[in-house]
Amino acid sequence: MKKRNWLLSACTVFLLGACSDETAQEPADPAQDEATPTEIEEDVASEQKDSAQIEEQENAEEQELEEASEQAAKPRYRINPQNSKVEAIGDANEQAVLITIDDAPDTYALEMAETLKELDVPAIFFVNGHFLATEEEQETLSEIHEMGFAIGNHTNTHVNLKQSTESVQQEEILLLNDRVEAIIGEAPKFFRAPFGVNTEFSKSLVEQQGMVRMNWTYGYDYMQGYMETEALTDIMVNAPELNNGGNLLMHDREWTNEALPQIIEGLREKGYEFVDPNEIEGI
């Protein structure tokens, strides 16, 4: 009897052990199997291909940006230092004129800037320091600059440089440069002397400051007989001096402000485009 019980116990232990071995040897869930070497190689190749495509795309985009930047940086016009005409470079449109506004920002400069912006016409606003004395005037300059217009130096107090000492000339130019930079974050890129009168000293100083110097080819709004809208419009559009590369002088004046839309319209009807100051050589 004891022998029989011993055999039953032994069989039971054997069967339990066999079951344990079978359980341990059962294959794992196929979904949890590790990837095969072939699958790993395919994944790596796919990742490398994706990475190469991304890098190729990034390189192409970078090259496009560089080409666009180079194209934008190439000047399309230059100012002739002898007569202040705007000369086309390369394939730039020769039938173009430059719009400039002096004595800003006095009373009408902001409104004139808004008119030009609405008509999609670029321009240079030449400013004087004595029109930047108040916070309101400084804010006006900031608004004109933020609208995308170029800012030029017209000296601090509109003095005749030829009648000034070199120290005064230097102060008139550099003081305004510093003031403008403090207001808009950058110094003026262009210079126009009051009355169109320069000296050898002012020419040298302006060049050292990296500004483009210019006078103008014609302007009439400061002359007797043209200080009203109709007469000024007519002469600015039909002046004998109007031709390709015209550098048009206007001022922050009531009659000029009123005539400005008609002047622009008249010039466009004659086929003229408007030079973007940012495309002028030397800035």
C-alpha positions in Angstrom: 0.0 0.0 0.0 2.8 2.3 0.9 4.5 1.5 -2.4 1.4 2.4 -4.3 1.1 5.7 -2.6 4.7 6.5 -3.3 4.2 5.8 -7.0 1.2 8.1 -7.2 3.1 10.9 -5.6 6.0 10.4 -8.0 3.7 10.4 -11.1 2.0 13.6 -9.8 5.4 15.4 -9.5 6.4 14.2 -12.9 3.2 15.4 -14.6 3.5 18.8 -12.8 7.1 19.2 -14.0 6.2 18.3 -17.6 3.4 20.9 -17.6 5.8 23.5 -16.3 8.3 22.7 -19.1 5.6 22.9 -21.8 4.4 26.3 -20.5 7.9 27.6 -20.5 8.5 26.4 -24.0 5.4 27.9 -25.5 6.3 30.6 -28.2 5.6 34.2 -27.2 2.9 36.2 -28.9 4.0 36.9 -32.5 3.0 40.6 -32.0 5.6 40.9 -29.3 8.4 39.3 -31.2 11.6 41.4 -31.8 12.2 42.7 -35.3 14.2 40.5 -37.6 17.5 41.8 -39.0 15.9 42.4 -42.4 13.2 44.5 -40.8 15.7 46.5 -38.9 17.7 47.2 -42.1 14.6 48.3 -43.9 13.7 50.7 -41.0 17.2 52.2 -41.0 17.2 52.6 -44.8 13.8 54.3 -44.6 14.9 56.7 -41.9 18.1 57.5 -43.9 16.0 58.2 -47.0 13.6 60.5 -45.1 16.6 62.3 -43.5 18.2 62.7 -46.9 15.0 64.1 -48.4 14.6 66.6 -45.5 18.2 67.7 -45.8 17.8 68.1 -49.6 14.6 70.2 -49.1 16.3 72.3 -46.5 19.3 72.9 -48.7 17.0 73.9 -51.6 15.1 76.3 -49.4 18.3 77.8 -48.1 19.7 78.3 -51.6 16.4 80.0 -52.7 16.7 82.3 -49.7 20.3 83.1 -50.5 19.5 83.8 -54.2 16.5 86.0 -53.2 18.7 87.9 -50.7 21.5 88.4 -53.3 18.9 89.6 -55.8 17.4 92.0 -53.3 20.8 93.3 -52.3 21.7 94.2 -55.9 21.1 97.9 -56.5 19.0 98.8 -59.5 19.6 102.5 -59.5 22.4 104.9 -58.7 22.5 108.7 -58.0 24.6 110.7 -60.4 26.7 112.9 -58.1 27.0 115.6 -60.8 23.4 116.2 -61.5 21.5 114.1 -59.0 19.7 112.1 -61.7 18.7 108.6 -60.9 20.4 106.2 -63.3 19.1 102.7 -64.0 21.5 99.8 -63.5 21.2 96.7 -65.7 17.7 95.9 -66.7 16.0 98.4 -64.3 13.3 100.5 -65.8 14.8 103.7 -67.1 11.4 105.5 -67.2 11.3 106.0 -63.5 11.5 109.0 -61.1 12.4 109.4 -57.4 9.9 111.2 -55.1 11.5 113.2 -52.2 9.9 115.3 -49.5 12.0 117.9 -47.7 11.5 119.7 -44.4 9.8 116.8 -42.6 8.1 116.2 -40.4 6.7 119.7 -40.1 2.9 119.8 -40.5 1.8 117.6 -43.5 4.5 115.0 -43.8 2.4 112.2 -42.1 -0.6 112.9 -44.3 1.7 112.9 -47.4 3.2 109.6 -46.3 -0.3 108.1 -45.9 -1.2 109.3 -49.4 2.0 107.8 -50.9 1.4 104.6 -49.1 -2.1 104.3 -50.3 -0.9 105.0 -53.9 1.9 102.4 -53.4 4.7 105.0 -54.1 8.0 104.8 -52.3 9.8 108.0 -51.3 12.5 109.6 -49.2 11.5 112.0 -46.4 14.4 114.4 -45.6 14.1 115.5 -42.0 15.3 118.5 -40.0 16.2 118.3 -36.3 14.1 121.3 -35.4 11.0 119.3 -36.5 11.9 116.6 -34.0 11.7 118.6 -30.8 8.5 117.2 -29.3 7.4 113.7 -28.6 4.5 114.2 -31.1 7.0 115.1 -33.9 9.2 112.1 -33.0 6.2 109.8 -33.1 5.3 111.2 -36.5 8.8 110.3 -37.8 8.5 106.8 -36.3 5.1 106.3 -38.1 6.6 107.5 -41.4 9.5 105.1 -41.0 7.2 102.2 -40.0 5.2 102.7 -43.2 8.4 101.8 -45.1 9.7 105.2 -46.2 13.4 106.0 -46.3 14.6 108.7 -44.0 17.2 111.3 -45.1 19.3 113.9 -43.3 18.5 117.5 -44.2 20.7 118.9 -41.3 19.7 119.8 -37.8 18.6 123.4 -38.3 18.6 123.9 -42.1 21.7 126.1 -42.2 23.6 127.0 -45.3 26.7 124.8 -45.0 28.8 127.0 -47.1 28.3 129.8 -44.6 29.2 127.5 -41.7 32.4 126.5 -40.1 33.5 122.9 -40.4 32.7 122.3 -36.7 29.1 123.6 -37.3 28.7 121.5 -40.4 29.8 118.4 -38.5 27.4 119.2 -35.7 24.5 119.9 -38.1 25.0 116.5 -39.8 26.0 114.2 -37.0 23.7 115.5 -34.4 20.7 114.8 -36.6 22.0 111.4 -37.5 22.2 110.5 -33.8 18.7 112.0 -33.1 17.1 110.1 -35.9 18.8 106.8 -34.9 17.6 107.3 -31.4 14.0 107.6 -32.7 13.7 105.0 -35.4 16.6 102.7 -34.6 18.8 103.5 -37.6 20.6 106.5 -38.9 19.5 108.2 -42.2 20.7 106.6 -45.4 20.5 109.7 -47.6 21.7 113.3 -47.3 20.5 116.5 -48.9 22.1 119.8 -48.0 19.8 122.8 -47.4 19.5 124.9 -50.5 21.5 122.2 -52.3 24.7 123.8 -51.1 27.5 121.4 -50.1 31.1 121.9 -49.2 34.1 119.7 -49.6 34.0 119.1 -45.9 30.3 118.1 -45.9 30.8 115.8 -48.9 33.6 114.0 -47.2 31.7 113.7 -43.9 28.6 112.4 -45.6 30.7 109.8 -47.4 32.3 108.7 -44.1 28.9 108.3 -42.6 27.9 105.9 -45.5 25.1 108.2 -46.7 24.1 108.7 -50.4 24.3 112.5 -51.2 21.9 114.1 -53.6 20.3 117.4 -54.6 17.4 117.2 -57.1 16.7 117.7 -60.8 13.6 120.0 -60.3 11.1 121.2 -57.9 8.7 124.2 -57.8 6.6 124.2 -54.6 8.9 126.8 -52.9 8.6 129.3 -55.8 6.1 132.1 -56.3 3.3 131.2 -58.6 3.4 127.5 -57.7 2.2 127.7 -54.1 -1.3 126.5 -54.9 -2.6 123.1 -55.9 -3.5 123.4 -59.6 -0.4 125.3 -60.7 1.9 123.0 -58.8 0.3 119.9 -60.2 0.6 121.2 -63.7 4.3 122.1 -63.5 5.4 118.9 -61.7 3.7 116.7 -64.3 4.6 118.8 -67.3 7.9 120.5 -66.4 10.5 120.7 -69.2 13.0 119.0 -66.8 10.8 115.9 -66.4 12.5 112.9 -68.0 13.9 109.5 -67.2 15.7 109.5 -63.8 14.1 112.6 -62.5 14.8 113.4 -58.9 11.7 115.3 -57.8 11.9 117.8 -55.0 8.8 118.6 -52.9 8.3 119.9 -49.4 6.1 119.5 -46.4 3.7 122.2 -47.5 -0.1 122.6 -47.5 -0.3 123.1 -51.3 2.1 120.2 -52.0 0.1 117.9 -49.8 -3.1 118.8 -51.6 -1.5 118.4 -55.1 0.4 115.2 -54.3 -2.3 112.7 -55.4 -2.8 114.5 -58.8 1.0 114.7 -59.3 1.4 111.0 -58.8 -1.5 110.2 -61.1 -0.2 112.5 -63.8 3.3 111.0 -63.7 1.8 107.5 -63.9 -0.4 108.5 -66.9 2.8 109.5 -68.6 4.3 106.1 -68.0 6.6 106.8 -65.2 7.3 104.3 -62.4 8.7 105.3 -59.0 12.2 104.4 -57.7 12.4 102.5 -54.5 15.1 104.2 -52.3 16.1 100.8 -51.0 17.3 99.8 -54.5 19.7 102.8 -54.8 23.4 102.0 -54.9 25.4 102.9 -51.8 23.0 102.3 -49.0 
